[in-house]
Amino acid sequence: MEAVAALSLLCCTIPLIILLYLLLFKPRHYNLPPSPPSWPLIGSIPAILGSNKPLHLTLTDLAKTHGPLMLVTLGTAPTVVASTREAAMEVLKSHDKSLSGRHIRMSFRIKEMNKHSLVWSNCTDTWKLLRRLARTEIFSPKMLQNQEPVRERKVGELVEFLREKEGKVLMITEFVFGTLLNILGNVIFSKDVFGYGEKNEIGMQSLIKELLVIGASPNVAEFYPVLEPLDMQGLRRRCADRVSRVNKLWESTVKERRISRSGDPKDMLDVLLDNGFDDVQINVLFLETFGPGSETSSATIEWAIAELIRNPDKLAKVRQELDQVVGPTSQVKESHIPQLPYLQACIKETMRLHPAAPFLLPHRAVETCQVMGYTIPKDYQLLVNAYAIQRDPKSWKEPSKFMPERFLESEADYNGNYFDFIPFGSGRRICIGMPLATRTIPLIVSSLVHNFSWSLPDGKRPEELAMNEMLSLSLAIDPSLTIIPKVRIPHA
Ligand code: HEM
């Protein structure tokens, strides 16, 4: 009798527990995307850590089982991952308006960023104004053309510096990063911010790097938002300190320009002053140009050089093209780039295989919406896995091979219209710096290839170069590329 009573109690209790669970934890009308096993409080973290691979590879693997739209809960923070071109198109085009919000990263939640960030804000009126200014003034074709000689000069300085280092083992990205900071410094306020060798006196490079490292460090509050006010790892505190130190570096430049401003705008500072931005807004925007503009471009250039060293036949083709178009003893200019289709194909192929932002930047649902038959509730975070999409065998033949030729035969471009190739994103949040990056990166890569031949330290052969990936703020080669330059062409 007791056994029968226990069984009936069990039969009544189990449905009750299930019902309660569904009522409390699973919104009935929400058909959420499929998910790897997920536990209360830790979510899918075991499935992610268990793979022992960088996050972009783990999520690419998980999508093979769970599909193009997948829900992964990191701690208590739900994130939807789009992993095919169709899913990317739904997120970035069909539902662009609903899914283009942002959460400001926990480490960056300091007073001025909360209020004035462009990168981490929703699509507010100020954001729209800034995007318009970026398109029509700061990175307009006219402004970029006016600044062309400065960029060429900055790349020339890099070449001159490397000439002096002939035969030495160099971590190339260090100097490329500095060159990019100088190019950005000139776009922003017409000044250099980096000196080669011992002359790196103003300290901008190390502060920007530190801020990038803070941004890339996993913050436990991202997984457990209730912990945010505690700032347990001190990341927000460190961020506030570095931001106030870096702001001091350009304080006097902004002050002087406010007083002396006249004539047509010649850089970003002029444009911002003409449009009534105050010093706090200007500080945030400067930072959000130096940060995303330097790291992404420098990682792409490093990957491009590594791929060309590993593929000497492709490197020879780039050199041949440069010798024909630029001439064997002249320097590359930006105006040569449109006549260098093979070089451009190499850059695109690098961005396909090694997208600097493999998940773009995290988006946020500003309202609940239906995507591919699933519900994405308001405030869920979204990642678009550009890495998986750009290596999808359905779109790309031999996807893990470096084959620039594929871009010679195809129309595919990074302008956001080809959803199997989205290194800069697409839709309303597409990268604002794309017009600058697509001039600067080919100029630097071609100048390095044209002026120098490269060898690897310790007599390593090209095919022995490891192409391991490390995901921090951008997708970087691990360890950093070290190479030995040998001068190819004499002083121009
Ligand atoms: C290889 C170079 C670069 C790559 C691969 C890249 C990629 C990206 C990606 C994927 C996004 C996010 C798109 C999204 O959320 O859907 C983005 C946003 C952004 N990028 Fe870039 N970027 C590069 C260079 C630059 C440069 C040179 C600048 C500035 C000078 C810049 C400034 C920004 C800004 C401000 C945003 C935020 C836009 C917004 O949220 O509205 N980027 N970039």
Residues whose N, C-alpha, C, O or C-beta is under 5 A from the ligand:
A	BS01	HEM	L118 V119 E288 T289 P292 G293 T296 S297 T300 A356 A357 L360 L361 P423 F424 G425 S426 R428 R429 I430 C431 I432 G433 M434 L436 A437
